[in-house]
Amino acid sequence: MENFQLFDKDLSIGESLFLNSYMSDVRFEVEKEIIHAHTFILSFKSQMFHTMFHGSLKLKDNCVKVEDLRKGVFKIILKYIYTNEVCNINSIDIDSLLELLYGAKKYMLKNLIDMCIEEINVSRCYYIDSEIALKVYLATAIHPEINIFSYFSILLRNESFVFDSDAFLNAPIHIIKKFIESLPNGRSTSNLYISEFLIKFAKNKCCKCQIPDDSKNDLCKLSHKKSPLLEFDLVDMIQLVRRQTLLEDTEILNIVLKC
């Protein structure tokens, strides 16, 4: 009876059915919470959900486990599908906003994607610090449509913060290269930060591939060609650093191989 009373209120059908078990024919398990939904609404708004529920590979179970989104973000996505609105998007923290963008892409919600991109590109870039700027820059690895000009300028003024970040250390190599290439050539402070970063970078790659820190011969062998395991070309990295610093190749190589 409680479900029917909802329809007496001045609400749209979507608003009434959002998170409502009435006529629900699918459940989502997100962070151990069960969320009720309706396949006809989800399928109408999302091609991904339509394929999931009505395609040739449709689900046999009416309970879907969501493991790549937090429940708060997933509920925002559902709220958008049911009501075509995202309440107070400007108050969503940057981590959740980037996660929301990921979810919007996952469920193929073009308008929600555009809303997230506009919020990141226009509204957020004027009220940010180095930590937020770095998160947005790293996110361009999977969201290349983000305009990082404002964020990038902040990072270039705080390069020590970037090079000290574990997140940057573990970023895709093209993201690392782009930042190093953008630094002013030959600046002594940049030389120092790059040198220290390269030592950590080499050690980190050795650790991930279970190569001993003092195994210089193995590193030298790996420098001759790209390794699918290391995902970087040591010679290419040396050439990159040479363009950005005043160091000689032998000095750079010693830095990279120093343990």
C-alpha positions as CSV (number, residue, x, y, z in Angstrom):
1,M,0.0,0.0,0.0
2,E,2.9,2.4,0.7
3,N,4.1,2.1,-2.9
4,F,0.7,3.2,-4.2
5,Q,0.6,6.3,-2.0
6,L,3.7,7.6,-3.7
7,F,1.6,8.1,-6.9
8,D,-0.8,10.4,-5.0
9,K,2.0,13.0,-4.8
10,D,2.7,15.6,-7.5
11,L,5.5,13.6,-9.0
12,S,6.4,12.3,-12.4
13,I,6.3,8.6,-13.1
14,G,10.1,8.5,-13.1
15,E,10.3,10.4,-9.8
16,S,7.7,8.1,-8.2
17,L,9.4,4.9,-9.4
18,F,13.0,5.9,-8.6
19,L,14.4,3.5,-5.9
20,N,10.9,2.2,-5.5
21,S,10.3,-1.6,-5.4
22,Y,6.8,-1.2,-6.9
23,M,6.7,-3.1,-10.2
24,S,10.5,-3.5,-10.0
25,D,11.8,-6.4,-12.1
26,V,15.5,-6.0,-11.6
27,R,17.8,-5.4,-8.6
28,F,21.3,-4.0,-8.5
29,E,23.7,-5.0,-5.8
30,V,26.1,-2.1,-5.2
31,E,28.4,-2.2,-2.1
32,K,26.2,-4.8,-0.6
33,E,23.1,-2.6,-0.9
34,I,20.1,-3.8,-3.0
35,I,18.7,-1.2,-5.3
36,H,15.4,-1.8,-7.1
37,A,14.8,-0.6,-10.7
38,H,12.7,-1.2,-13.7
39,T,14.0,-2.6,-16.9
40,F,11.6,-0.7,-19.2
41,I,12.8,2.7,-17.9
42,L,16.5,1.7,-18.0
43,S,16.2,0.2,-21.5
44,F,14.4,3.2,-22.8
45,K,17.2,5.6,-21.7
46,S,20.3,3.5,-22.1
47,Q,21.4,1.4,-25.1
48,M,23.7,-0.5,-22.7
49,F,20.8,-1.5,-20.4
50,H,18.7,-2.3,-23.5
51,T,21.3,-4.8,-24.6
52,M,21.7,-6.1,-21.1
53,F,18.0,-6.8,-20.7
54,H,16.7,-7.4,-24.2
55,G,19.7,-8.3,-26.4
56,S,20.9,-11.7,-27.5
57,L,23.1,-11.9,-24.5
58,K,20.5,-10.7,-22.0
59,L,20.9,-11.6,-18.3
60,K,19.3,-14.7,-17.0
61,D,19.2,-13.4,-13.4
62,N,17.3,-10.3,-12.3
63,C,20.0,-9.3,-9.9
64,V,23.0,-7.4,-11.3
65,K,26.1,-6.9,-9.3
66,V,27.9,-3.6,-9.9
67,E,31.5,-3.6,-8.8
68,D,33.1,-0.7,-10.6
69,L,30.9,2.1,-9.2
70,R,30.2,3.3,-5.7
71,K,26.5,3.2,-4.7
72,G,26.3,7.0,-4.3
73,V,27.5,7.5,-7.9
74,F,25.3,4.7,-9.2
75,K,22.2,6.3,-7.6
76,I,23.1,9.6,-9.3
77,I,23.1,7.7,-12.6
78,L,19.8,6.0,-11.9
79,K,18.3,9.4,-10.8
80,Y,19.3,10.9,-14.1
81,I,17.8,8.0,-16.0
82,Y,14.5,8.2,-14.1
83,T,14.2,12.0,-14.0
84,N,16.6,13.4,-16.6
85,E,18.2,15.5,-13.8
86,V,21.4,15.6,-11.8
87,C,20.8,17.6,-8.6
88,N,23.5,20.0,-7.6
89,I,26.2,18.6,-9.9
90,N,28.4,21.6,-8.9
91,S,28.6,20.2,-5.4
92,I,29.8,16.7,-6.4
93,D,33.4,16.2,-5.4
94,I,35.9,15.7,-8.2
95,D,36.5,12.0,-7.5
96,S,32.7,11.3,-7.7
97,L,32.4,13.6,-10.8
98,L,35.1,11.6,-12.7
99,E,33.5,8.4,-11.6
100,L,30.1,9.7,-12.8
101,L,31.7,10.5,-16.1
102,Y,33.0,6.9,-16.3
103,G,29.6,5.5,-15.4
104,A,27.9,7.7,-18.0
105,K,30.2,6.3,-20.6
106,K,29.6,2.8,-19.4
107,Y,25.9,3.1,-19.7
108,M,26.1,5.2,-22.9
109,L,24.3,8.3,-21.5
110,K,25.4,11.0,-23.9
111,N,23.7,13.9,-22.3
112,L,25.1,13.0,-18.9
113,I,28.5,12.6,-20.4
114,D,28.2,16.1,-21.8
115,M,27.0,17.5,-18.4
116,C,30.1,16.0,-16.7
117,I,32.5,17.3,-19.3
118,E,31.0,20.8,-19.1
119,E,31.2,20.8,-15.3
120,I,34.9,19.7,-15.5
121,N,35.9,21.9,-18.4
122,V,34.1,25.1,-17.5
123,S,32.8,25.2,-13.9
124,R,35.5,23.4,-11.9
125,C,38.7,24.7,-13.4
126,Y,38.5,28.1,-11.6
127,Y,38.3,26.7,-8.1
128,I,41.0,24.0,-7.9
129,D,44.2,23.1,-6.2
130,S,47.2,21.0,-7.3
131,E,45.6,17.8,-6.0
132,I,42.4,18.2,-7.9
133,A,44.4,19.4,-11.0
134,L,46.5,16.2,-10.9
135,K,43.4,13.9,-10.6
136,V,41.8,15.6,-13.6
137,Y,45.0,15.4,-15.6
138,L,45.5,11.7,-14.9
139,A,41.9,11.1,-15.8
140,T,42.6,12.2,-19.3
141,A,44.2,8.8,-19.9
142,I,40.7,7.4,-20.2
143,H,38.8,10.7,-20.8
144,P,40.8,12.5,-23.5
145,E,37.9,14.9,-24.2
146,I,38.6,16.7,-21.0
147,N,40.1,20.2,-21.6
148,I,43.1,20.3,-19.2
149,F,44.5,23.7,-20.1
150,S,43.6,25.3,-16.8
151,Y,44.5,22.3,-14.8
152,F,47.8,21.8,-16.6
153,S,48.9,25.3,-16.0
154,I,48.5,24.7,-12.2
155,L,50.6,21.6,-12.4
156,L,53.4,23.2,-14.3
157,R,53.7,25.7,-11.4
158,N,53.8,22.9,-8.9
159,E,56.0,20.3,-10.6
160,S,57.5,19.1,-7.3
161,F,54.0,18.0,-6.2
162,V,53.4,16.1,-9.4
163,F,56.8,14.3,-9.3
164,D,56.3,13.3,-5.6
165,S,52.8,11.8,-6.3
166,D,52.5,8.0,-6.3
167,A,49.5,8.4,-8.7
168,F,51.8,10.2,-11.2
169,L,54.5,7.5,-10.8
170,N,52.0,4.8,-11.7
171,A,50.3,6.8,-14.6
172,P,50.4,5.6,-18.2
173,I,53.7,6.4,-19.8
174,H,52.2,8.8,-22.4
175,I,50.7,10.9,-19.5
176,I,54.2,11.1,-17.9
177,K,55.9,12.0,-21.1
178,K,53.4,14.7,-21.9
179,F,54.0,16.4,-18.6
180,I,57.8,16.2,-18.8
181,E,57.7,17.5,-22.4
182,S,55.7,20.5,-21.2
183,L,58.3,21.6,-18.6
184,P,60.6,24.6,-19.5
185,N,63.8,23.3,-21.1
186,G,67.0,23.4,-19.1
187,R,65.6,24.8,-15.8
188,S,67.7,23.6,-13.0
189,T,64.8,22.8,-10.6
190,S,63.1,20.8,-13.4
191,N,66.4,18.9,-13.9
192,L,66.5,17.9,-10.3
193,Y,62.8,16.8,-10.1
194,I,63.1,14.8,-13.4
195,S,66.3,13.1,-12.2
196,E,64.8,12.1,-8.8
197,F,61.6,11.0,-10.5
198,L,63.5,8.8,-13.0
199,I,65.2,7.0,-10.2
200,K,61.8,6.2,-8.6
201,F,60.3,5.4,-12.0
202,A,63.0,2.8,-12.8
203,K,62.8,1.2,-9.3
204,N,59.0,1.1,-9.6
205,K,59.1,-0.6,-12.9
206,C,61.7,-3.1,-11.6
207,C,59.6,-3.8,-8.6
208,K,56.5,-4.5,-10.6
209,C,58.3,-6.9,-12.9
210,Q,60.2,-8.5,-10.0
211,I,63.5,-7.3,-11.3
212,P,66.1,-6.8,-8.5
213,D,67.0,-3.1,-8.0
214,D,70.7,-3.9,-8.6
215,S,70.1,-5.8,-11.8
216,K,71.6,-3.2,-14.2
217,N,72.3,-5.8,-16.9
218,D,68.7,-6.7,-17.1
219,L,67.6,-3.1,-17.3
220,C,70.2,-2.5,-20.1
221,K,68.8,-5.4,-22.0
222,L,65.3,-4.1,-21.6
223,S,66.4,-0.7,-22.9
224,H,67.0,-1.9,-26.4
225,K,63.3,-2.6,-27.2
226,K,59.9,-1.9,-25.8
227,S,58.8,-4.5,-23.2
228,P,55.1,-5.3,-22.9
229,L,55.8,-5.8,-19.2
230,L,57.5,-2.5,-18.5
231,E,55.4,-0.6,-21.0
232,F,58.2,1.9,-21.6
233,D,61.3,2.3,-23.8
234,L,64.3,3.3,-21.7
235,V,66.1,4.7,-24.7
236,D,63.0,6.8,-25.6
237,M,62.8,8.0,-22.0
238,I,66.5,9.0,-22.1
239,Q,66.0,11.0,-25.3
240,L,63.0,12.7,-23.8
241,V,64.9,13.8,-20.7
242,R,67.8,14.9,-22.9
243,R,65.5,17.3,-24.7
244,Q,64.2,18.7,-21.4
245,T,67.5,19.0,-19.5
246,L,71.1,20.0,-20.0
247,L,72.4,16.5,-18.9
248,E,74.4,14.3,-21.1
249,D,73.1,10.8,-22.2
250,T,75.6,9.0,-20.0
251,E,74.5,11.1,-17.0
252,I,70.9,10.4,-17.6
253,L,71.5,6.7,-18.1
254,N,73.4,6.6,-14.8
255,I,70.5,8.3,-13.1
256,V,67.9,5.8,-14.6
257,L,70.1,2.8,-13.6
258,K,71.1,4.2,-10.2
259,C,69.8,2.0,-7.3
